[in-house]
Amino acid sequence: MKRPSHAGLRHVALNVIDLDCMERFYIDILGFKLEWRPDADNVYLCSGVDSLALHRVQDASRADLQALDHIGIIINDIGDVTLWYDYMKEHGVTLHNKAKTHRDGARSYYCADPEGNNIQIIFHPPISGKKVL
């Protein structure tokens, strides 16, 4: 069977404890827009090229949430990675390392959202700056 084509990872869903705080971070800091709020425990955000679902977990400790290494936010211009680093530092976002250029030509750094999910802000040459269909 021939493998069907796909458009890549365009959707991430996170289980969260403080839905309001997480929504504010992804909207106010990262610039996502509210797409849909079907009820008080779920919110769907959109960047214009992908979507992020935030689902409130009731009475959950951090150990109850699914393990996630990180999510990546694609940056279209290599120079903007440093601009994002400075912007996040100015807004008190937890930064794990400084922006660096990797051997493959990518440039990135890691930070955390309010509930500790790791986010990689990354210029990735194979897909950064590419038009999304």
Helices and strands as residue ranges (DSSP letters): E 11-16, H 19-24, I 25-29, E 33-39, E 42-46, E 51-56, G 62-64, E 71-74, H 80-90, E 94-95, E 100-101, E 107-112, E 118-123
